[in-house]
Amino acid sequence: MEISLLMSLDLREQAALQAALVTHGAPDCLVTLALTGACRIETLDEARKLRRWLGDARAGGETDVALLNTIERGLIRFGV
């Protein structure tokens, strides 16, 4: 199944995400989002991996950025 989900950030959110990505193993789409302010998630599998990583990062206490929660809520609203 293919999807086309476009996420974008303003400069403040982008800076917060860059600071949060000190955690190793972030998905490529999240790194792209942090570096460019936007990313395209093209497969349901990629969206699920991103959501799993966000949940693991939050549960592990590795980062405390509300932006990660916002991205995760967006994925949930999208049905991932």
N, C-alpha and C positions, 0 to 999 in steps of 0.2 A: 504494500500500500504506500503510495506516495502522498506527501502533504507538502504544503508550501506555507510555512509560518515565518513571518519576518518580524524580528524583534529589533527595537532601536532604543538608544539611551541618549539623554542629554549629557553634556560634558561633566557635570557634577556626578551623575550616576556612573558614567564611564570611569572616572577617577576612583570612585569607591570600589568598583568592581576590580579594577587593576590592583588596588591595594589588597583586596580579598583573595586574589589568585596566587598567594604565596603557597597555597596548598598544592602539592604535586598531584598530577593525574587529572587535571581539569579537562573536560571534553573540548575538542577543537572548536566547536561552535561557541563555547563560552569564552575561550581565549580570543577568538575573532571578535566577539561582541565587546570584550574589554579593550581591544586594541583599536578597533575601527568605529565602535559605537553602534554597529548593526551586524546582524548575522541572518543567514537563511538556514532554516532547519528543513531538510527535504524529505526525510523519512520518519515514519513513526518510531522505528527502532532508535534513531538518533535522538528523538525527543524523549523517549523513555530513558535512555542512558543519561541524558542531561538531568532529567528529574531525579533519577536515582542518585546521581552524584551530588545534586543540591541537597537532597535529604540526608545523605551520608555526611556531608560537610557540616550540616546543621546539627545532626545527632552527635557527631564526634567533637563538637565544640571547637573545631579548627578555625572557625570564623564566625563573626557575629555581625553580619551586615544585613540590614533589612532589605537591601536590594535583591539578595539571593532569594529571600522569601517572596518578594514581589514577582520575580521570574518564575518561581515554582508555582505560585498561585495562577499566573498567566497560563502555564502549561496545563494546570488542572482545569481551568475554565475552557481551554481548548479541547479537553477530553483525554489528555494523556495521563 
